Amino acid sequence: MNEHFASLVVGLAHQAEQAIHGRLPEGTPGAPDARQVARTLIDTLGMLEEKTRGRLGPDEARLLTEALPAVRFRFASTEPRP
């Protein structure tokens, strides 16, 4: 497995998890909405999945196909109810 690819996927998923729970890095400019940050990170993982489909090794593909649905589920399950 390409360690740089794995680091990218794990890093984006971790950042999305933190944003889902309202934790943004200190000094984040403009105090953005944490849920919007999480959505952007999840969308980035989705784009990565789409653009690399069919060109990843089995371990890399499994890492991405496990990380993306997990973070999407946590995002959806924390959606504020009207």
N, C-alpha and C positions, 0 to 999 in steps of 0.2 A: 504494500500500500504506500502510496506517495504521502510522506509525512506532512508536506506542505498543504496538500489537499485536505487531509484529515484535520490538521490544525485549523484550516479555514472553516470547515463545516462545524467542528466542535466549538470554535470561537463564536461564530455567528449564532449557533443554537444557544450557547450560554448567554450571550448578550441579549437575545430575544427573551430568554427565561427571566433574566434580571429585569428587563423592561416590563414584562407581563406583571411582575410583582411590584412595579413602581420604583424600582431601584435603577437610577441612571448614574453614570459616573459624576463625581463631584466636578464642578466647573463646566458642566454641559452648557454651552452657550444658548441663551434665549429660553431656558427652561421649557423645552418641548414637552408635549403630551407623551407620557411614557407608553400608552397604548399605541399611539401612532408610530413611535420608534419601534416597538415590537412588531407591528404590522409590516413596517418597511424591511426589517431584518428577515422576517418570515418570507416576504415576497422575494427578497434577495436569494434566500435558500431555494425557493421555488424556481427562480430564473436559472440558478446554477444547475438544478436538477434537469430542467428542460434543455439547456444548452449543452449538457454533457451526456445526455441520454445516449446509450449505445457505445460510448467511448471510455467508460470507466472499467476498471478491474472489478472482480466480484466483491472484494472487501470494500472498495470505495463506494460502489453502488449500494451495498447493504448499509453502510454507514449513513449515507444520504437518505435512503428510503426508510430508515428507521428514525432518524433525527427529525425529518420534516413533518411527518404525520404526528409525532409526539408533541412537538412544539405547537403545531396547529390546534391539536386537541386541547392543550392547556390554555391556549389563547381563547378558544371558543368557550371553554368551560368557565372562564373568569369574566366573560362578557357581562357587563352590568345589565340587569333586567329592568325593563321599563315599569 
